Amino acid sequence: MEAFGYLVPYGLEWLNLLVRWLHIITGIAWIGASFYFVWLDNSIRPPAPGSDLAKKGVMGELWAVHGGGFYNPQKYLVAPAELPKELHWFKWEAYSTWLSGFALLTIAYYFNAQAMMIDRAVADLTTWQSVGIGLGFLVVGWVVYDLLCRSPLAKRELWFGVVIFALLVGAAYALTHLLSGRAAYIHVGAMIGTIMVANVAMLIIPGQRKMVNAMQAGGKPDPIHGIRAKQRSVHNNYFTLPVLFIMISNHYAMTYRHDHAWLVLAFIMAAGVFIRHFFNLRHRGRIEWRYPAIGVALLLAVAVAIAPPRPAAVAKQADPAAQFAQVKAIMDQRCLACHSTHPTQPGFAAAPAGIVFDTPDQIRQHALQIHKQVVELKAMPIGNLTNMTDAERAQVAAWFAAGAQ
């Protein structure tokens, strides 16, 4: 079996790829359905008083055209007089998204916690401590959110939103002081995703089942179930843009490697909420340009605030060959374990992003990326697994400033 041990990282790489692909597909289906039904709720118009639709208990309807066909969706105030023979449920999109997301979290982070979860400069944790912290935030996040939803605060929508946002920012602050920046961000996203799917599994679907069961028993459904489900669906809708940003954030170390990464995330999440609110209002016929303007302003403020400082002027070294030799020695010792054609770092089957430093030409070719990741962001080596020193980063900076010869 040991002879095939080298295939384990390669197999995990394929598993990562396929599960990530599945996660994106199911996420598109779930978020697309969420966007559509919130749009539908905000766009339907009540029927004329005394019309056949009004007598049937229809709350609103609309006409739409798509794909060469005309559609006429209708929403009932509580339920139709008779339960239809076929009733479509929207739940597996949510469940599949969370299950594939948790599987991806396990493959990419928990199976390789030493590299992906732990940053010794932040907290000296063991693998099980880091994984336990991550899982703990998923559970506690849902419990606190659900309790708040059941409290009197939930009736005051604005203040409820402010408190939930503060809860997420507090979680981001705590996680960035416990885990690596990359893992902290992804666990804030996983916490939001867990809240979203728990809304579906623990409240929305059970409420809908109670309504259906009441009709099957010949009774009238309690409208409270629909009211509660609508509340949680709207919450999920506002969570979507922040969680989508977090899904792609691992590609942008400038955000999660910042000294105040939690605050960067807070501003970006707030921008997503304002932009989402604009579209929700627009579906109701209200155009409020101040909301996307605030969102864009927040994003611009973040971009300016985290911009790297202008590098100090460095005198050109008399012997560029000697300077490069120093840099190559650093790369060989600190970076080559991952960034080579055949990585030796456990958990890596191929060089991250396909960038390799096997030859001098390859190092020079990627000088800009090296400077950004090693000097500006200090994002590499990942988790500083190979203990690159500040003096070594300064040598790389001097080499780059002198022309990366």
C-alpha positions in Angstrom: 0.0 0.0 0.0 2.9 2.3 0.7 3.9 2.2 -2.9 0.6 4.0 -3.8 0.8 6.5 -0.9 1.9 9.2 -3.4 -1.5 8.9 -5.1 -3.4 10.0 -2.0 -2.8 13.8 -2.5 -3.6 13.3 -6.2 -6.9 11.6 -5.3 -7.7 14.3 -2.8 -7.1 16.9 -5.5 -9.6 15.2 -7.8 -12.1 14.9 -5.0 -11.6 18.6 -4.2 -12.3 19.4 -7.9 -15.4 17.3 -8.2 -16.9 18.4 -4.9 -16.2 22.0 -5.6 -17.9 21.7 -9.0 -20.9 20.1 -7.4 -21.0 22.8 -4.8 -21.0 25.5 -7.4 -23.8 23.8 -9.4 -26.1 23.2 -6.4 -25.3 26.7 -5.1 -26.4 28.3 -8.4 -29.6 26.3 -8.2 -30.4 27.3 -4.6 -29.4 30.9 -4.9 -31.2 31.2 -8.2 -34.4 29.8 -6.7 -34.0 32.2 -3.7 -33.6 35.2 -6.0 -36.5 34.2 -8.2 -39.0 33.7 -5.4 -38.1 36.9 -3.6 -38.5 38.7 -7.0 -41.8 36.9 -7.5 -43.1 37.9 -4.0 -42.0 41.5 -4.6 -43.4 41.7 -8.2 -46.8 40.1 -8.0 -49.8 42.4 -8.0 -53.1 41.9 -6.2 -56.1 40.9 -8.5 -59.0 43.3 -9.0 -61.5 43.2 -6.0 -64.4 40.9 -6.8 -62.6 39.1 -9.6 -62.5 35.3 -9.9 -58.9 35.3 -8.6 -59.8 37.4 -5.6 -62.7 35.0 -4.8 -60.3 32.1 -5.0 -58.1 33.6 -2.4 -55.3 34.6 -4.7 -53.1 37.2 -3.0 -51.2 38.3 -6.2 -50.2 37.2 -9.7 -48.1 38.3 -12.6 -47.5 37.5 -16.2 -44.1 36.8 -17.6 -42.5 35.6 -20.8 -39.4 33.4 -21.0 -38.0 30.9 -23.5 -40.8 31.5 -26.0 -43.6 30.8 -23.5 -46.0 32.8 -21.3 -46.2 32.1 -17.5 -48.8 33.2 -15.0 -47.7 32.4 -11.5 -50.2 33.1 -8.7 -49.7 33.2 -4.9 -52.5 32.4 -2.5 -53.0 34.4 0.7 -52.8 31.2 2.8 -53.6 28.2 0.6 -55.9 27.1 -2.3 -59.3 25.6 -1.5 -58.0 22.1 -2.6 -54.5 20.7 -2.4 -53.2 20.1 -5.9 -52.2 16.5 -6.9 -48.6 17.6 -7.8 -46.8 20.0 -5.4 -43.2 20.9 -6.1 -40.9 21.4 -3.1 -37.7 23.5 -3.2 -35.4 21.9 -0.6 -32.8 19.6 -2.2 -31.0 22.6 -3.8 -30.4 23.9 -0.2 -29.5 20.6 1.3 -27.1 19.6 -1.6 -25.4 23.0 -1.4 -24.7 22.6 2.3 -23.6 19.0 2.1 -21.3 19.6 -0.8 -19.9 22.7 0.9 -19.3 20.9 4.2 -17.6 18.1 2.2 -15.4 20.6 0.5 -14.6 22.3 3.8 -13.5 18.9 5.2 -11.4 18.0 2.1 -9.7 21.4 1.6 -9.3 22.5 5.3 -9.9 19.8 7.9 -7.8 17.1 6.1 -5.0 19.6 5.8 -5.5 21.8 8.9 -1.8 22.3 9.5 -1.5 24.2 6.2 -4.9 25.6 5.8 -6.3 26.3 9.3 -3.4 27.1 11.5 -1.3 30.2 11.5 1.3 30.1 14.3 1.6 33.9 14.2 -2.1 34.1 15.1 -2.6 31.2 17.5 -0.5 28.0 18.3 -3.3 25.4 17.9 -3.3 21.7 17.3 -5.2 20.2 14.3 -8.1 19.1 16.5 -8.3 22.5 18.2 -8.6 24.3 14.9 -11.2 22.0 13.5 -13.1 22.1 16.8 -13.2 25.9 16.7 -14.4 25.9 13.1 -17.2 23.4 13.9 -18.1 25.2 17.1 -18.8 28.4 15.3 -21.2 26.7 12.8 -23.3 25.3 15.6 -23.2 28.3 17.9 -23.9 30.7 15.0 -27.1 28.9 14.2 -28.3 28.6 17.8 -27.8 32.3 18.6 -29.4 33.4 15.3 -32.4 31.1 15.8 -32.9 32.3 19.4 -32.9 35.9 18.1 -35.4 35.1 15.4 -37.8 33.8 18.2 -37.3 36.8 20.4 -39.3 40.1 20.3 -36.3 41.7 18.5 -37.3 39.8 15.3 -40.4 42.0 15.0 -38.2 45.1 14.6 -36.6 44.3 11.2 -34.0 47.0 11.1 -32.6 46.4 14.5 -32.8 42.7 14.1 -30.6 43.1 10.9 -28.2 45.3 12.8 -27.8 42.7 15.6 -27.3 39.8 13.2 -24.7 41.8 11.2 -22.9 42.6 14.5 -23.0 38.8 15.3 -21.3 38.0 12.0 -18.7 40.7 12.5 -18.0 39.5 16.0 -17.6 36.0 14.7 -15.2 37.3 12.0 -13.2 39.2 14.6 -12.9 36.1 16.9 -12.1 33.7 14.0 -9.3 36.0 12.6 -7.7 35.9 16.1 -7.9 32.1 16.2 -7.4 30.7 12.7 -5.5 31.7 9.6 -7.1 34.5 7.7 -8.2 32.2 4.9 -9.8 29.7 7.2 -11.4 32.5 9.3 -13.2 33.9 6.2 -14.3 30.5 4.9 -15.8 29.7 8.4 -17.7 32.9 8.5 -19.2 31.9 5.1 -19.8 28.3 6.4 -21.6 29.8 9.5 -23.8 31.9 7.2 -24.5 28.9 4.9 -25.3 26.7 8.0 -27.8 29.3 9.2 -29.4 29.5 5.7 -29.8 25.7 5.3 -31.0 25.3 8.8 -33.7 27.9 8.1 -34.8 25.6 5.3 -34.5 22.3 7.1 -35.6 23.4 10.6 -38.4 25.9 9.9 -39.4 26.5 6.3 -39.9 22.9 5.2 -41.4 21.7 8.5 -43.8 24.7 8.4 -44.8 23.9 4.8 -45.4 20.2 5.8 -47.7 21.3 8.6 -49.7 23.4 6.2 -50.0 20.5 3.7 -50.9 18.0 6.5 -53.7 20.4 7.7 -55.2 20.5 4.2 -54.9 16.7 3.8 -56.8 16.4 7.1 -59.6 18.6 5.8 -58.7 21.6 7.9 -57.3 25.1 7.2 -53.5 25.7 7.4 -52.3 28.1 10.1 -51.0 31.2 8.3 -48.3 31.6 11.0 -46.2 29.0 9.3 -46.2 30.9 6.0 -45.3 34.1 7.8 -42.3 32.5 9.6 -41.1 30.8 6.4 -41.3 34.1 4.5 -39.2 35.8 7.3 -36.5 33.2 7.1 -36.5 33.2 3.3 -35.9 37.0 3.2 -33.1 36.6 5.7 -31.5 34.0 3.4 -31.9 36.4 0.5 -29.8 39.0 2.2 -27.2 36.5 3.2 -26.5 35.5 -0.4 -24.1 38.2 -1.6 -21.9 38.1 1.5 -21.6 34.3 1.4 -20.9 34.4 -2.4 -18.0 36.8 -1.8 -16.6 34.6 0.9 -16.8 31.6 -1.5 -14.3 33.4 -3.8 -12.3 35.2 -1.1 -9.6 32.5 -0.9 -8.3 33.8 -4.2 -7.7 37.3 -2.8 -5.1 37.3 0.0 -5.2 41.1 0.0 -8.5 40.8 2.0 -7.9 37.9 4.5 -4.2 38.7 5.1 -4.8 42.3 6.1 -4.1 43.2 9.7 -7.7 44.0 10.2 -9.1 41.3 8.0 -12.3 41.1 10.1 -13.1 44.7 9.4 -12.4 44.3 5.7 -14.9 41.5 5.6 -17.4 43.5 7.6 -17.3 46.4 5.0 -17.6 44.0 2.0 -20.5 42.1 3.6 -22.3 45.4 4.3 -21.8 46.4 0.7 -23.4 43.2 -0.4 -26.4 43.8 1.9 -26.9 47.3 0.6 -26.7 46.1 -3.1 -29.1 43.3 -2.4 -31.5 45.6 -0.7 -31.6 47.8 -3.8 -32.7 44.9 -6.0 -35.3 43.8 -3.5 -36.8 47.3 -3.5 -36.6 47.6 -7.2 -38.7 44.5 -7.6 -41.4 46.3 -5.7 -41.2 49.3 -8.1 -39.0 51.5 -5.9 -35.7 52.7 -7.3 -33.4 53.8 -4.5 -30.0 54.6 -6.0 -28.6 55.5 -2.6 -28.3 51.8 -1.6 -26.0 50.7 -4.5 -24.1 54.0 -4.1 -23.4 53.2 -0.5 -22.4 49.7 -1.4 -20.0 50.9 -4.1 -18.6 53.5 -1.7 -17.9 50.9 0.9 -16.0 48.7 -1.6 -14.0 51.7 -2.8 -13.2 52.6 0.8 -11.9 49.1 1.4 -9.9 49.1 -1.8 -8.2 52.4 -0.8 -7.7 51.4 2.8 -5.9 48.1 2.1 -3.9 49.3 -0.9 -0.2 48.3 -0.4 2.2 51.1 0.5 4.5 52.4 -2.2 7.8 50.5 -2.0 10.8 52.4 -0.7 13.5 53.1 -3.2 16.3 50.6 -3.0 19.8 51.2 -4.4 20.7 48.7 -7.1 23.1 46.1 -5.9 26.5 46.0 -7.7 26.2 42.2 -8.3 22.7 41.2 -9.4 23.9 37.6 -9.7 24.8 37.4 -6.0 21.4 39.1 -5.1 19.5 36.5 -7.2 21.5 33.7 -5.7 20.3 34.8 -2.2 16.7 34.9 -3.4 16.9 31.5 -5.1 18.3 30.0 -1.9 15.3 31.4 0.0 12.9 30.1 -2.6 14.5 26.6 -2.5 14.3 26.5 1.2 10.9 28.1 1.9 8.8 27.8 -1.2 9.9 24.8 -3.3 8.2 22.2 -1.1 4.8 23.4 -2.6 5.8 25.3 -5.7 7.6 22.6 -7.7 6.7 20.1 -10.4 6.6 17.4 -7.8 5.7 19.0 -4.4 7.0 17.3 -1.3 4.7 19.2 1.2 2.0 16.7 2.5 -1.4 17.4 1.1 -0.3 19.0 -2.2 -0.4 16.9 -5.4 0.4 19.8 -7.6 1.8 23.3 -7.3 -0.8 25.9 -6.1 -2.1 27.8 -9.1 0.4 25.8 -11.3 3.2 28.2 -10.3 6.6 26.4 -10.0 10.0 27.7 -9.0 12.2 24.8 -10.2 14.4 26.9 -12.4 15.9 30.5 -12.2 13.8 31.5 -15.3 10.6 30.4 -13.5 11.4 32.4 -10.4 12.1 35.5 -12.5 8.9 34.9 -14.6 6.8 35.0 -11.4 8.7 37.9 -9.7 5.6 40.1 -9.5 3.5 37.3 -7.9 6.3 36.4 -5.5 6.7 40.0 -4.4 2.9 40.4 -3.9 2.4 37.2 -1.9 5.7 37.0 0.0 6.4 40.7 0.7 3.2 42.8 0.4 0.6 40.3 1.7 2.9 37.8 3.6 0.3 35.2 2.5 3.1 32.8 1.4 4.4 30.4 2.4 0.9 29.3 3.4 0.5 29.5 7.1 4.2 30.2 7.1 4.8 26.5 7.3 8.4 26.8 6.3 9.1 29.7 8.8 10.2 32.4 6.3 11.8 35.2 8.3 11.2 38.9 7.9 14.9 39.3 6.9 14.3 36.9 4.0 11.2 38.7 2.9 13.3 41.9 3.0 15.8 40.3 0.7 13.1 39.3 -1.8 11.8 42.9 -1.6 15.2 44.3 -2.4 15.7 41.9 -5.3 12.3 42.9 -6.8 12.9 46.6 -6.3 16.3 46.4 -8.0 14.6 44.9 -11.1 14.3 41.2 -10.3 17.4 40.3 -12.4 
